[in-house]
Amino acid sequence: MANPSGGHRGDPSQPHKVRLKGVQQTLLITLYAKALDSRSKRPILGDKKADEMVRAIDYDFAGVHRPGNGNAIVVRAKQIDEWVKEFLRANPSAVVLNLGCGLDSRVSRVSPPPDVSWFDLDFPGVIEERKNFFSNRDGYQMLESSVTDPAWLESAPRGRPALVVAEGLFEYLTEDEVRLILNRVTDRFPRGQVVFDVMNSSAISSGRSTLKEKMDAEHRWAVDDVRAVDALDARLRRVSSPSIFTSGYMPPGYRLAFGVASVVPRFRGMIRLLRYEFG
Ligand SMILES: C[S@@+](CC[C@H](N)C(=O)[O-])C[C@H]1O[C@@H](n2cnc3c(N)ncnc32)[C@H](O)[C@@H]1O
């Protein structure tokens, strides 16, 4: 798949308003964090397409930006990109399902091998906006659906190893919804990995009012003990569960400060990345 990100359907020099509702608007937080990173002197992710999209969208991004939050968002994306690349090196004809994709351009950053079938899924309103910047093509398809609707899985070919990514998504669902999604994935594919982030109760309460006020969105699933996630699907084996704050991708100054704060387990567990395998 040479260039899965297609051209801009509108005119990039003419910023347009987005029509996103509730939780859909949260994609603007992660998009802006990636754009700011790409403008910095030493980018972690270097996602220029994120900046292109921010410049094309008429929105008060500064109003939703919380300094300090940005690094965690970008480090999370970087670590997931590396895990995706590693999985695709070992499984060059895998199926990738990027759930709650928002306007993330992972498919462009990773540039998957030609035999990979990559699906980016989000609500119809988000995919409509996404189509201003990305186009379906061989090996790349956008799916319009709530992730809680089981029908979307029918679009993914069976019998191949699968990598399921849910970045900044599962916090917005209930534990029961997450369990059902995990169970459906391990039922459908013979083997693969599932990668997602979780937030603990402290992280969720610290951002609650801003999220509600600015976006009418709510984090519903808090994970204070990773073993509770292990118990959601007996076929999943946890491979790793690093804290974002002690990640090697965190800029050194922040890593030092966060490293000190991470002595406190509640801080260390605020945002974790979880990587599971099955089959
Ligand atoms: C914080 S954004 C993250 C976007 C993207 N993964 C990223 O990291 O930039 C959360 C995304 O999850 C999507 N989302 C939330 N609940 C969803 C659901 N039930 N079905 C599909 N997408 C959902 C939102 O529309 C939004 O695009």
The ligand as a Gaussian input file, in Angstrom:
#p B3LYP/6-31G(d) Opt

LIG

0 1
 C       -9.504000      10.492000      22.412000
 S      -10.079000      10.170000      20.802000
 C       -8.720000       9.163000      20.208000
 C       -8.618000       9.173000      18.707000
 C       -7.429000       8.407000      18.141000
 N       -7.418000       7.034000      18.538000
 C       -6.150000       9.070000      18.557000
 O       -5.424000       8.514000      19.389000
 O       -5.879000      10.162000      18.057000
 C      -11.362000       8.957000      21.073000
 C      -11.996000       8.456000      19.786000
 O      -12.814000       7.327000      20.105000
 C      -13.989000       7.438000      19.357000
 N      -15.050000       6.663000      20.044000
 C      -15.514000       6.824000      21.294000
 N      -16.504000       5.937000      21.556000
 C      -16.636000       5.212000      20.414000
 C      -17.507000       4.155000      20.033000
 N      -18.434000       3.657000      20.866000
 N      -17.384000       3.647000      18.790000
 C      -16.456000       4.133000      17.911000
 N      -15.605000       5.129000      18.232000
 C      -15.711000       5.660000      19.455000
 C      -14.295000       8.911000      19.308000
 O      -15.218000       9.240000      18.279000
 C      -12.890000       9.477000      19.097000
 O      -12.565000       9.548000      17.747000

